Amino acid sequence: MTIPAGTGPAESLAIALDTLFNHPNVGPFFGKQMIQRLVTSNPSPAYVTRVAQTFNDDGTGKRGNLRAVFKAILLDDEALSDSGLSDPRFGKLREPMLRYIQWARTVGVQSASGKWDIGSTDSSTYGLAQSPLRSPSVFNYFRPAFFSTNSQAAANDMVAPEFQLVNETTVAAYLNFMQQVIRGKGSRSNDVKPLYSAEVAIARDRSALLDRLDLLLTGNQLMAATRSEILTVLEGIDVTQASPEQDKLNMIYIAVMLVMASYDYLIQR
């Protein structure tokens, strides 16, 4: 790239940005990282190539059409194929903050003030090791090529970016954090409260309750063994149609917590 002498700052910046935007590495680089964030940590080279091709040309000759790119990512055969459900190389760890947001959308939380004040959640000892817009560097919360040494991922030449946030402390912190907010307890629930309206209505039917949580939280990915264990716990709790609402809520809290602590939930496929 050469910027002619005497070119003004705005024009110089435009030339530099246009040059970078049109570099042939941009499509594969951007496409792979978006696939990693949205679908799977270890996409095949063919998947990345298809997305990069869409970045280069959306079918109308336009480069960098992000609507077309994200459509290509989410509707690609590799993303939608049932084979991914049993492929040990497919999938990704859900980021802690995305787990929290998904829970909130699933059970219908409301903000008393309208400000959605949950405070900082970036503590690794009593939070989620993440807070929105507070990544520790311009490279995000974790490196896209991260893998844990001496792990199965490393042995199989795989990356696991989100696992950079995982250690003995953050695992316990996530469980403690969710246990509090699921019940609407603690300072984080002063403004933001869960409703569980739909869940309370079916709480007497343990299978129906678990079906709903399985669908909305895991996309029906609870394994039979996991489902059986959770259902056994729920069936041991004395709740009927005539039970007080708080008794129903207590059982719902346990059901939600057990699902969100399970491997089937934590690994998105």
C-alpha positions in Angstrom: 0.0 0.0 0.0 1.3 3.4 -0.9 -0.4 6.7 0.2 0.6 9.5 -2.1 2.5 12.4 -0.5 0.3 15.3 0.4 -2.8 13.2 1.0 -4.9 14.6 3.9 -5.5 12.6 7.1 -9.1 11.6 6.3 -8.1 10.5 2.8 -5.1 8.6 4.2 -7.3 6.8 6.7 -9.8 5.9 4.0 -7.1 4.5 1.8 -5.6 2.4 4.7 -9.0 1.1 5.7 -10.0 0.2 2.1 -6.7 -1.6 1.6 -7.2 -3.6 4.7 -10.8 -4.4 4.0 -10.0 -5.7 0.5 -7.1 -7.8 1.7 -7.7 -11.5 0.8 -7.0 -12.7 4.3 -9.9 -10.7 5.8 -12.7 -13.0 4.7 -11.2 -16.2 6.1 -9.9 -14.4 9.3 -13.3 -12.8 10.1 -15.3 -15.8 9.0 -13.5 -18.3 11.1 -13.7 -16.1 14.3 -17.4 -15.5 13.8 -18.0 -19.3 13.3 -16.1 -19.9 16.5 -18.2 -17.4 18.4 -21.5 -18.5 17.0 -21.3 -22.2 16.1 -18.2 -24.3 16.8 -14.6 -23.8 18.0 -13.1 -26.0 15.3 -14.8 -25.4 12.0 -13.6 -27.4 9.0 -11.5 -25.5 6.4 -14.4 -26.1 3.9 -16.8 -24.3 6.3 -14.5 -21.4 6.7 -13.9 -21.2 2.9 -17.7 -21.1 2.2 -18.2 -18.3 4.7 -15.1 -16.4 3.3 -16.5 -16.7 -0.2 -19.7 -15.1 0.9 -17.8 -12.3 2.6 -15.9 -11.8 -0.7 -19.1 -11.8 -2.8 -22.6 -12.0 -1.4 -23.9 -13.1 -4.7 -24.5 -9.6 -6.1 -20.9 -8.6 -6.3 -20.9 -6.9 -2.9 -18.0 -7.5 -0.5 -18.4 -7.5 3.3 -22.2 -7.9 3.4 -22.4 -9.0 7.1 -26.1 -10.0 6.8 -25.1 -12.4 4.1 -22.1 -13.6 6.1 -24.0 -14.4 9.3 -26.7 -16.1 7.2 -24.0 -18.2 5.6 -22.5 -19.1 9.0 -25.8 -20.1 10.7 -27.4 -21.9 7.8 -24.3 -23.8 6.6 -24.7 -27.6 6.4 -21.9 -28.0 8.9 -23.8 -25.9 11.4 -27.2 -27.6 10.9 -26.2 -31.2 10.3 -27.3 -33.7 12.9 -23.9 -35.3 12.7 -22.6 -32.5 14.9 -24.5 -33.8 17.8 -22.3 -36.8 18.0 -19.1 -35.4 16.6 -16.6 -34.8 19.4 -14.9 -32.1 17.4 -18.1 -30.1 17.0 -19.4 -27.5 19.4 -18.2 -24.9 21.8 -18.3 -24.0 25.5 -21.0 -21.4 26.2 -19.6 -18.1 27.5 -20.6 -17.4 31.1 -22.3 -14.1 30.3 -24.3 -15.7 27.5 -25.5 -18.4 29.9 -26.7 -15.7 32.2 -28.5 -13.8 29.4 -30.1 -16.9 28.1 -31.4 -17.8 31.5 -32.8 -14.3 31.8 -34.6 -14.5 28.5 -35.9 -18.0 29.2 -37.5 -17.3 32.5 -38.6 -13.8 31.8 -36.7 -11.4 34.1 -37.8 -7.8 34.6 -36.0 -4.7 35.8 -37.8 -2.7 38.4 -36.0 0.5 37.4 -35.7 -0.2 33.7 -31.9 0.2 34.0 -31.1 -3.6 34.3 -28.7 -2.9 37.0 -26.8 -6.1 37.7 -23.5 -4.5 38.6 -20.1 -5.9 37.5 -19.9 -9.6 36.8 -16.3 -9.8 35.8 -14.9 -11.2 39.1 -13.5 -14.7 38.7 -14.2 -15.5 42.4 -17.8 -14.4 42.8 -19.0 -13.4 39.3 -18.9 -14.8 35.8 -15.3 -13.8 34.8 -17.0 -11.6 32.2 -18.9 -8.3 32.1 -20.5 -6.8 28.9 -18.1 -4.4 27.1 -15.3 -5.1 29.7 -13.0 -7.5 28.0 -9.5 -7.2 29.4 -8.0 -6.4 26.1 -8.8 -5.7 22.4 -8.4 -9.4 21.8 -11.6 -10.2 23.8 -11.9 -12.3 26.9 -10.0 -15.2 25.4 -7.7 -16.0 22.5 -9.2 -17.7 19.5 -6.4 -20.2 19.3 -6.4 -21.1 23.0 -6.2 -24.7 24.2 -5.4 -26.2 27.6 -2.1 -28.0 27.7 -2.2 -31.7 28.5 -5.9 -31.8 27.5 -7.8 -34.0 25.1 -8.3 -30.9 22.9 -4.5 -30.4 22.7 -4.0 -34.1 22.0 -6.5 -33.9 19.1 -5.1 -30.7 17.7 -8.2 -28.7 18.6 -8.7 -25.3 20.1 -11.1 -24.4 22.9 -11.1 -20.6 23.2 -13.8 -20.2 25.9 -11.9 -22.7 28.2 -9.4 -19.9 28.8 -11.9 -18.6 31.4 -12.2 -22.0 33.1 -10.4 -23.0 36.2 -11.3 -24.4 39.6 -12.2 -20.9 40.9 -14.4 -19.8 38.0 -16.3 -23.1 37.9 -17.3 -22.6 41.5 -18.0 -18.9 41.0 -20.4 -19.6 38.1 -22.4 -22.1 40.1 -22.6 -19.8 43.2 -23.5 -16.9 41.0 -26.3 -18.7 39.2 -27.6 -20.2 42.4 -28.2 -16.7 43.7 -29.7 -15.1 40.6 -31.9 -18.1 39.8 -33.6 -17.7 43.2 -33.7 -13.9 42.8 -31.4 -13.4 45.8 -28.4 -11.2 46.5 -27.5 -7.7 45.4 -27.7 -8.6 41.7 -31.4 -9.3 42.1 -32.2 -6.0 43.8 -33.3 -4.5 40.4 -33.5 -7.6 38.1 -36.0 -10.2 39.2 -37.0 -13.5 37.5 -40.7 -14.3 37.0 -41.0 -18.0 36.1 -44.6 -17.5 35.1 -44.7 -20.2 32.5 -42.7 -22.6 34.7 -45.0 -22.1 37.7 -48.0 -23.0 35.5 -46.6 -26.4 34.8 -44.6 -27.1 37.9 -46.8 -30.0 39.0 -45.8 -31.9 35.9 -42.1 -32.6 36.3 -41.7 -34.0 32.8 -43.3 -31.0 31.2 -41.2 -28.6 33.2 -38.0 -30.5 32.2 -39.2 -30.6 28.6 -39.5 -26.8 28.6 -36.1 -26.2 30.2 -34.5 -28.7 27.8 -36.0 -27.0 24.8 -35.3 -23.5 25.8 -31.9 -23.9 27.4 -30.2 -26.8 25.6 -32.2 -27.1 22.4 -33.3 -30.5 23.4 -29.8 -31.7 23.9 -30.1 -33.2 27.4 -28.8 -36.8 27.3 -31.1 -39.5 28.5 -28.9 -40.2 31.5 -28.8 -36.5 32.5 -32.5 -36.1 32.1 -33.2 -39.2 34.2 -31.0 -37.9 37.0 -32.6 -34.5 37.1 -36.1 -36.0 36.9 -35.3 -38.3 39.8 -34.4 -35.3 41.9 -37.6 -33.4 40.9 -39.8 -36.4 41.6 -38.4 -36.5 45.1 -39.8 -33.0 45.8 -43.4 -32.9 47.1 -45.2 -30.5 44.9 -48.8 -30.7 43.7 -51.2 -28.4 41.9 -52.5 -27.2 45.3 -49.0 -26.5 46.6 -48.1 -22.9 47.5 -46.4 -21.0 44.7 -43.2 -20.7 46.7 -42.9 -24.5 46.9 -43.3 -24.7 43.1 -40.7 -22.0 42.7 -38.3 -23.8 44.9 -38.5 -26.9 42.7 -38.2 -24.8 39.6 -35.0 -23.2 41.0 -33.5 -26.7 41.5 -34.5 -27.8 38.0 -33.0 -24.7 36.3 -29.8 -25.0 38.3 -29.3 -28.7 37.5 -29.8 -28.1 33.8 -27.5 -25.1 33.7 -24.8 -27.0 35.6 -24.9 -30.0 33.3 -22.4 -30.8 30.6 -25.2 -31.0 28.1 -26.0 -27.4 28.7 -22.5 -26.0 29.0 -21.4 -27.4 25.7 -23.4 -25.8 22.9 -23.9 -28.1 19.8 
